[in-house]
Amino acid sequence: MTTLSNTLAIAIAFSTIAGAALFNGSPAEARGGKEVFVQDYKFAKPMHGYSGHSGNYFCDYQRLPDRRCTVNSSGRESCKIVGWTLREMCQ
């Protein structure tokens, strides 16, 4: 009976530690990490962004195509790029 009690006590201890780790925040927050900012800009053609330091943050950009897809009568899908999104990510 004591083996079952010991096993149960160890299982409860591990689950308590795991639960506390989930609610305490990320390791970056523990080290005083900065927030991550993400913003999207819409354009008709692909645009470039400056990747590098901007003040105290490092920013990088992604060019993402905005597609409009249609399915014809034979079931074939056809997609066209109708615009572009420039996604800015700074951290």
C-alpha positions in Angstrom: 0.0 0.0 0.0 2.9 2.4 0.7 4.3 1.8 -2.8 1.0 3.0 -4.3 0.9 6.0 -2.0 4.5 7.0 -2.9 3.8 6.6 -6.6 0.7 8.7 -6.3 2.6 11.4 -4.4 5.3 11.5 -7.0 2.7 11.8 -9.8 1.0 14.6 -8.0 4.3 16.4 -7.5 5.2 16.2 -11.2 1.8 17.4 -12.3 2.0 20.4 -9.9 5.5 21.3 -11.3 4.3 21.0 -14.9 1.2 23.1 -14.2 3.3 25.8 -12.5 5.6 25.9 -15.5 2.7 26.5 -17.9 1.4 29.5 -15.9 4.7 31.2 -15.1 5.4 32.5 -18.6 8.0 31.9 -21.2 11.8 31.8 -20.7 12.1 35.0 -22.7 9.8 36.8 -20.2 11.8 35.4 -17.4 15.0 36.9 -18.9 13.3 40.3 -19.5 12.6 39.6 -23.2 11.0 42.1 -25.5 7.6 41.9 -27.1 7.1 40.7 -30.7 5.3 43.1 -33.0 3.7 41.9 -36.3 2.0 44.2 -38.7 0.7 43.6 -42.3 0.7 46.1 -45.2 -1.3 45.5 -48.4 0.1 46.4 -51.8 -0.8 45.8 -55.5 2.7 44.6 -56.3 5.5 42.9 -54.2 7.4 45.3 -52.0 10.6 45.0 -50.1 11.2 45.8 -46.5 14.4 46.6 -44.6 15.7 43.7 -42.6 17.8 44.8 -39.7 17.9 46.8 -36.5 15.4 49.6 -36.0 16.1 51.2 -32.6 16.1 48.5 -29.9 14.3 45.9 -32.1 15.4 43.7 -35.0 12.8 43.7 -37.8 12.4 41.3 -40.7 9.8 41.2 -43.5 8.0 38.5 -45.5 6.3 39.0 -48.9 3.1 36.9 -49.1 1.0 36.6 -52.2 -2.8 37.2 -51.9 -4.5 34.6 -54.1 -8.0 34.3 -55.4 -8.9 30.8 -56.5 -11.8 29.6 -58.6 -12.9 26.1 -59.6 -14.1 25.6 -63.2 -16.8 23.2 -64.3 -14.4 20.3 -64.7 -13.3 20.6 -61.1 -9.9 22.1 -61.8 -8.7 24.9 -59.5 -7.2 28.0 -61.0 -5.5 30.7 -58.8 -4.4 34.2 -59.5 -2.3 36.6 -57.4 -4.5 39.7 -56.9 -2.3 41.5 -54.4 0.6 41.3 -51.9 1.0 41.4 -48.2 4.2 42.7 -46.7 4.4 41.3 -43.1 6.7 43.2 -40.7 7.9 41.3 -37.6 10.0 43.1 -35.0 11.4 41.6 -31.8 
